């Protein structure tokens, strides 16, 4: 088992490593809700298309009936992508979208609201020996409970907590939190994964916009099951612009 607490790492090109940070509602460095930046800019990657549904789609009744039983469409096997993250003990339950999703008014690599996002460098939960990286703002209704728990006794209460990650291929992966890193400044938490292991990293910020150190939480895979219904594995996502100039 990984030790429960490890302090932040040496700063390594901090802004380039961890990307844009967020800010509290009043713009001050306080322990109240803050925003989380993506770990590394990836503006050169291909962008995800709009999530809005086009015309000519089935009626809402037909869609609901199909969603209750169908396995989600999308990537299958080793290429499945994260679609939902749930931390039952903390009341966190969010759709997950690509970190490359761009919305007008929101700078690239600045996290969106109403969703969590996956870092495209670490996006395949089905692949052994890999890390899946999920991040989002530390705001009400998002990942704020993680930040609040980390500030109590160095986050020891988080160790052992279960996290469920769903994929767009209709699989549910269950992880157990093993490590809490406050004030992290690099991606060392994603290294040294056993060949047959799989790790989940949850990241959110600890300070105002422009703050580099992040809260990072590591969890190791303890179970996998599926297929699960589309309505469970791939909830409707309605990301919104979060950036405040």
N, C-alpha and C positions, 0 to 999 in steps of 0.2 A: 504494500500500500504506500502511496506517496504521502509524505509528512503533511500534517494538517495546515501548516502555515509556512510560507516562504516569502521573504520580503522582496521588494522590487529590485529589478536588475539595474546594472550600470546603464546610464543613459547612452543610447547608440543612435545618433542622428534622430533625436527624439521626435521631431515633428514629422519627418519622413517615415518613421517606423510606425507610429500609432495614429497618425492622421489628425483630422480636425476634431477638437473637443467641443462640448456644448457649454451651456451656461445655465445658471439658475434663473428663475423667473425675474429676479431683480438685477441680474447681471453681476452679483457679488459672490465671492467665494464663501459659501455657507454650507452646512451639512444638510440643507434642505434640497428638494429635487434639483438635479443637474442633468446635463445632457451627455451622451456618449458619442465619441467619434469612431469612425471605422479605423481599424488598426493600420491600414496602409492604403494610400490612394491607388485606384486602379482605373483611372479615366481612359486608358488606352484599350481596355477590354470592351468586347461587344456589349451593347446596351440592351436591356430587356425591353420588349415592346409594352405598350400600354396594357393595363389590366382590365380596362373597360370592355364590357361585352358588346359585340357588334349587333346589327339588326338581323332579323330572321332567326333568332334563338327560340328554343321551345318555350312554352308558357311556364310561369312560375310553378304551377302545380306539377307539370311534367318533370321539370328540373328537380323539384324536391323529391318526387317519387324515385327518380333515377339515382339521385345522390344518396338516398338511404341504403341502397344495396350495391351500387357499382363500386368497383375498385377505381381509384382516380386515374385519369389519363395522364400521360407524361412519361418521363424517363423510367426505365425499368432496370432491374439488376443493379450492377455496380455504378450506373450513372444516375441513380435516383437522387433527387435534390430535397433539401429540407423544406417543409411546408407548414409546420406548426411546432411550437415549443410550449410545454406545460410544466410548471413547478407547483404541484398541488398544495404543498405545505405553505406556500407563500402567496397563493392566489394569482399566480402568473399564468396566462393562457393567451398566446398571441399567434396570429398567422405569421409566417416567415416568408420574406421575398428576397430577391437577389440584391446584393450590395451594389450592383451595377445599375439598378433602376434609377433613372433620372426623371425628376419632375420639375417643371418650370417654376422658378422661384426658390428652388432648393439647390444649393451648390453641390456639385459632384462630391461624393464621399462624405457628405453630411447626412447623418441618419434621418430617416423619415419618421413621422409619428403614426400611431395606431398599429404599428407592426414592429416585429424584430426583423433583422436582416442577416443573411449569411455572407461571410467573406468568401469571394469566389475562389481564392487560393486554397481554401479549406472547406469544400462543399459536398463531399461525398460520404455520407454516414455508412453506406454499405461496404465500403472498402476497408479491409483489414490493414492494420498498421498506419492508420491515418487519423487526423484530427478534423473535426467539424467545428467551425467557429461561428458563433451566433452573437450578435451585438445589438444594442439598442439604447435609447435614452433612459436615464434615471429619472423618470417622471411618473406621476400618478397614472395608473393604468398600464404602465410599461414595466421597466426593470428596476424601479425605485426600491421595491422590497429587498432586492439583493444588496443594494448599497446600504440600506438601513441595518440589515442583519450583519453586514461586514463591520459596521462601526461599533458593534457590541462585542466586547471580549475578543477582538481581532477576528471576528467571523467564525469562531469555533462552533457555533450552533448550526452552521451550514453543512459541516462535515457529516456525511451520511444521508443527507437529504436526497430524495429521488427526483430525477428530471426525465420527462418523456419528450422525445423528439420524433416527429412523424415525417415521412417522406411522401413525395408525390407519386410514388409507386405503391402506396397503400401499406407501408410497414411502420411499426411503432418500435422505437429503440428506447430502452430504459437504461439510464445511467445513474450512478451514485457519486455524489460530490466527494472528492478526496482531498482537495487542496484549495485554499483561499489565498490569493496574492493581492495584497493592497499596494497601491502606488507602483504598479508595474510600468516599465518603460520599454519593454521589447516583447518578442514572441517566444521567449524561451520555454514557456509553458506548453508549447506545441511540439517540442522535441522529445526524442527518446521514447517513442511509442513502440511497445513490443510488436513483433511482426503479426501476431495473432490478436492484438489488442486494438481497441478503438476508443478515442477520447473525444469528449465534447468540451469546448471552452465557451463560457458565457462571459461577455464583457460589457461593462457600462462605465460611465465616467464618475469621477470623484470631485469635480470642481467646475468652475465656470468655463465659458467658451474660451478655447485656446489653451486649456490645461492639458498637458500631455499625460501625466501618470493616470493609469486606469485601474479599475477593479477587474481582476480576472479570476474566474472560478473554473477549476478543472473537475471533470467528472468522467469516470471510466464506465464502459459498457458492462452491464450485468445481465441484460436480456434483450431478446428481439422476438417480435411476433407479427403475424399478419397472414393473409390480407385483412385490412380493416376497411370499413365503408368510407367512401369518398367524403361524406359529410363530416366524418370524424378526422380523417387524415389531412384533408385539404380544405379548411374553412375559407369562406370568402374573405379576401383581403381588400381593405380600403385605405391604402397609405395616403397620408396627407403631408403637405409641406410643414416642416418644423422650424426652419431657419428664421431667426429674428435678427435683422441687420443691427 
